[in-house]
Amino acid sequence: MLKLVVAPPRLAMRSSSFRKAAFSTAAAAAAATRFQGGVSMVQGASRGIGLEFVRQLLKRSEEGRVVATCRNPDGAADLLKLKKEYENRLNILPLDVTNETTIEAAASAVSETYGSLNLLVNTSGILSIPNVLQPETTLSKVQKSSLLLTYEVNAVGPILVIKHMWPLLKMGGGSGTEREFAVVANLSARVGSIGDNGLGGWHSYRASKAALNQLTKTVSVEFSRKKDPIVCILLHPGTVDTDLSRPFQRNVPEGKLFTKGFAVQKLLNIIDNVKSSDNGKFFAWDGQEIPW
Ligand SMILES: NC(=O)c1ccc[n+]([C@@H]2O[C@H](COP(=O)([O-])OP(=O)(O)OC[C@H]3O[C@@H](n4cnc5c(N)ncnc54)[C@H](OP(=O)(O)O)[C@@H]3O)[C@@H](O)[C@H]2O)c1
């Protein structure tokens, strides 16, 4: 369990360039309040694995706050249902990872309301979009537009989210929780592993997740060097029954298609038990490390 306790806020900030988003007077007041149970953000929460993260995070604690972001909150019917059930603990904010202004606005809103973040889970991702994007079966089907779109959503987006949430994570790490750091968990995929690539294909998706892995690893090294109280990990959820995997489930061996509930339970277990020495590592749902 992510166990969180009330503790005095850390007010020291090392990076001047991000002060704007993190430290208005209201934010300092929010930070001073400290939220029992901590503050978690799930980015990409309208459906699939992200929505399930929100559901489980709300269920497991009586007090923890959850910020759920998605492109179109008004159209996120399941999130809105959860909002009715958890009126005071769930905050839904608009965020499209391809639009940095929306990321900055979400960071400001979190800063004003909570002043810190203890957990950031980046779940948004694309594999196929009807009439726009199809996973490639051969080099001859590789298109510049597909490569760039998957890179933008799957790799660039999550890193920009971390960039703008950085001051909030620094405030959340090491105070308000029983552990000494905040956690960033980026949803990657085993097919992003270069060492594990025995089948080829899916050029855009594979490359975008490999880029996400490299960017996350790079960020984790910087956090460590700066002694920021933040641990970054990459997670492969297994093959999970969601809209993303649905067109490709035919060849999944029996017993290997996980429910969202099962996958997220496993991933939360990894997050709960993460150690500072895990910073920059890439884990599968069962806790096994995946090669780069
Ligand atoms: N399902 C699997 O088997 C599997 C396996 C390995 C890895 N993963 C990874 O796990 C993560 C979650 O996948 P999933 O299966 O839950 O997929 P999903 O059901 O298709 O959900 C994808 C989510 O990403 C959001 N999204 C797409 N583009 C976005 C953008 N520009 N800005 C913000 N949000 C955006 C979607 O929001 P909208 O509703 O607005 O479209 C949706 O909430 C992905 O990163 C995926 O690569 C999944």
The ligand as an SDF file (V2000), in Angstrom:
LIG
                    3D

 48 52  0  0  0  0  0  0  0  0999 V2000
   -3.6670   -2.8260  -23.3370 N   0  0  0  0  0  0  0  0  0  0  0  0
   -2.5260   -3.4730  -23.4730 C   0  0  0  0  0  0  0  0  0  0  0  0
   -2.4880   -4.6940  -23.7470 O   0  0  0  0  0  0  0  0  0  0  0  0
   -1.2190   -2.7600  -23.2950 C   0  0  0  0  0  0  0  0  0  0  0  0
   -0.0360   -3.5180  -23.3940 C   0  0  0  0  0  0  0  0  0  0  0  0
    1.1990   -2.8810  -23.2060 C   0  0  0  0  0  0  0  0  0  0  0  0
    1.2210   -1.5190  -22.9370 C   0  0  0  0  0  0  0  0  0  0  0  0
    0.0590   -0.8110  -22.8560 N   0  0  0  0  0  0  0  0  0  0  0  0
    0.1730    0.6250  -22.5940 C   0  0  0  0  0  0  0  0  0  0  0  0
   -0.6840    0.9760  -21.5080 O   0  0  0  0  0  0  0  0  0  0  0  0
   -1.1600    2.3050  -21.6850 C   0  0  0  0  0  0  0  0  0  0  0  0
   -2.6740    2.3210  -21.5350 C   0  0  0  0  0  0  0  0  0  0  0  0
   -3.2230    1.5480  -22.5970 O   0  0  0  0  0  0  0  0  0  0  0  0
   -4.7480    1.1080  -22.6440 P   0  0  0  0  0  0  0  0  0  0  0  0
   -4.7520   -0.3010  -23.0570 O   0  0  0  0  0  0  0  0  0  0  0  0
   -5.4390    1.5390  -21.4280 O   0  0  0  0  0  0  0  0  0  0  0  0
   -5.2390    1.9870  -23.9010 O   0  0  0  0  0  0  0  0  0  0  0  0
   -6.6670    2.5930  -24.2480 P   0  0  0  0  0  0  0  0  0  0  0  0
   -7.7490    1.8370  -23.5710 O   0  0  0  0  0  0  0  0  0  0  0  0
   -6.7010    2.7240  -25.7340 O   0  0  0  0  0  0  0  0  0  0  0  0
   -6.6090    4.0480  -23.5750 O   0  0  0  0  0  0  0  0  0  0  0  0
   -5.6770    4.9470  -24.0670 C   0  0  0  0  0  0  0  0  0  0  0  0
   -5.8140    6.2210  -23.2840 C   0  0  0  0  0  0  0  0  0  0  0  0
   -4.8890    7.1720  -23.8230 O   0  0  0  0  0  0  0  0  0  0  0  0
   -5.5610    8.3920  -23.9860 C   0  0  0  0  0  0  0  0  0  0  0  0
   -4.9640    9.2550  -24.9920 N   0  0  0  0  0  0  0  0  0  0  0  0
   -4.7440    8.9900  -26.3020 C   0  0  0  0  0  0  0  0  0  0  0  0
   -4.2050   10.0670  -26.9050 N   0  0  0  0  0  0  0  0  0  0  0  0
   -4.0740   11.0140  -25.9350 C   0  0  0  0  0  0  0  0  0  0  0  0
   -3.6000   12.3470  -25.9260 C   0  0  0  0  0  0  0  0  0  0  0  0
   -3.1420   12.9540  -27.0390 N   0  0  0  0  0  0  0  0  0  0  0  0
   -3.6030   13.0370  -24.7520 N   0  0  0  0  0  0  0  0  0  0  0  0
   -4.0660   12.4560  -23.6230 C   0  0  0  0  0  0  0  0  0  0  0  0
   -4.5630   11.2190  -23.5780 N   0  0  0  0  0  0  0  0  0  0  0  0
   -4.5580   10.5080  -24.7280 C   0  0  0  0  0  0  0  0  0  0  0  0
   -6.9790    7.9870  -24.3780 C   0  0  0  0  0  0  0  0  0  0  0  0
   -7.8380    9.0850  -24.2280 O   0  0  0  0  0  0  0  0  0  0  0  0
   -9.1360    9.3360  -25.1810 P   0  0  0  0  0  0  0  0  0  0  0  0
  -10.2650    8.5970  -24.5260 O   0  0  0  0  0  0  0  0  0  0  0  0
   -9.2800   10.8040  -25.1850 O   0  0  0  0  0  0  0  0  0  0  0  0
   -8.8040    8.7730  -26.5330 O   0  0  0  0  0  0  0  0  0  0  0  0
   -7.2050    6.8550  -23.3940 C   0  0  0  0  0  0  0  0  0  0  0  0
   -7.5830    7.3370  -22.1310 O   0  0  0  0  0  0  0  0  0  0  0  0
   -0.6660    2.7790  -23.0480 C   0  0  0  0  0  0  0  0  0  0  0  0
    0.4640    3.5860  -22.8690 O   0  0  0  0  0  0  0  0  0  0  0  0
   -0.2870    1.4870  -23.7440 C   0  0  0  0  0  0  0  0  0  0  0  0
    0.7090    1.6760  -24.7090 O   0  0  0  0  0  0  0  0  0  0  0  0
   -1.1510   -1.3910  -23.0190 C   0  0  0  0  0  0  0  0  0  0  0  0
  1  2  1  0
  2  3  2  0
  2  4  1  0
  4  5  1  0
  4 48  2  0
  5  6  2  0
  6  7  1  0
  7  8  2  0
  8  9  1  0
  8 48  1  0
  9 10  1  0
  9 46  1  0
 10 11  1  0
 11 12  1  0
 11 44  1  0
 12 13  1  0
 13 14  1  0
 14 15  2  0
 14 16  1  0
 14 17  1  0
 17 18  1  0
 18 19  2  0
 18 20  1  0
 18 21  1  0
 21 22  1  0
 22 23  1  0
 23 24  1  0
 23 42  1  0
 24 25  1  0
 25 26  1  0
 25 36  1  0
 26 27  1  0
 26 35  1  0
 27 28  2  0
 28 29  1  0
 29 30  1  0
 29 35  2  0
 30 31  1  0
 30 32  2  0
 32 33  1  0
 33 34  2  0
 34 35  1  0
 36 37  1  0
 36 42  1  0
 37 38  1  0
 38 39  2  0
 38 40  1  0
 38 41  1  0
 42 43  1  0
 44 45  1  0
 44 46  1  0
 46 47  1  0
M  CHG  2   8   1  16  -1
M  END
$$$$
